[in-house]
Amino acid sequence: MIIAPEYNHSFPGELKILLDRQQGEFAHKPVGLVGVSAGSHGGIRAVEGLLPVLYTLRAVSVLPQVLIGGVGALDDPFEPERHRNQLDAMLGELAFYAEALKVARTRNKD
């Protein structure tokens, strides 16, 4: 899971550096994306900016994505049930794809 704050309509450059340095670690692995922003869009631009990067790293982005806006005004960003439900759904998809892709990675090693 990558939790990405929106920074200047994208994700932070430090996150790109980290992903580039660890690129072999993401191949054929599922990734859940959580966008976070102080604004009302919930970090969607950060999430959308990460998709082509993950594609290049051969990672598998799962749905749903979780978008949390207005974080400066929240005591607990996951307090609204909507976010909890989306997060639970994402975690379920991550577990499903982790198991499925584990089999595929094992077959590729043979």
N, C-alpha and C positions, 0 to 999 in steps of 0.2 A: 504494500500500500504506500502510495506517495501522497503526502499532504502538502499541497502547493499553495502558498500565498500568492495572490495576484500582485504583481509589481510592474507598474508602468504598462498595463494592458498585456502582460505576459507573465511568465514565471521568472524567478530570480536567476541571474547568471550563475550564481554559485551552485544551483541545482543542476544546471547544464554541465558544468565542470565535473561535478560528482558523477553524473550519469555517463559522461564520456570516459571517465577513468575506470568505471566499473562495467563497461558495456558488455563484456563477455558473460557477466553474471546474469543478464536479463534474457538471454536467448531462450525462447520456448518456455517462458515462465509467465504466469498471469500477474497483472498489476491492476490494482484498484486505485482510482484517482479521487481525491478529495480536494476540491477547490475552496479556498477561504479568502474572503475579502471584507473590508470595512464597508464597502458599498452594497447595493442591493442585488448585484448580479451573482454573488456567491463564488467568485473566482472562476467563472466559466471561461474567460479568456486565457487564464493560466492553464486550465485543463485542455482547451482546444490547442494551445501551443505545444503541449506535451505529446499529443497524439502522433504527429509525424516523427518526433524523436523516438518514441517507443517503437513505432513501426520500423524505423531504421535499426534499432537495437534488437529486432526480432522478438520483442515482448508482445504479450497478448493483453490488450486492455479490456477489462470486463465492464459490463453494465450491471446495475446502474452506477453512475457516478454520483458522488455526494457533493452538493454545492451549498456552502454555508456563507450567507451574507450577513452584514451588520454585526460582525464579531465583536466590535468594540463595545456594543451595547448589551452583550449577552454575558451573564454570569457563567453559564455552562453552554458552550456551543451546541451540545447535543441534547439540550433540554427539550426543544420542541419534538414531539413524537414523530413528526415527519422526518427529521434527520435520523432519529434512532431507527425507524423502519427502513430508510434507505441504506443506512450503514449495515443493518442486519442482512438485508438483501444482497448487498455487495459482498459481505463476508461469506455468505452462502455460495455465491458465484465463484469467489476466489478459491474456496475449498473444492468445489466441483472441478474447476479448471486445473488446479494444482494436481489433483489426482489424475485427471485425464492426460495432462501434458507430461506427467512423470512417466507414464507408460510410453509415450512417444519419445521422450528423451532416452529412455532405456533402449528402445529399438534402434535409435540412431547410433548408439555406441557400438552395437554389434557389427 
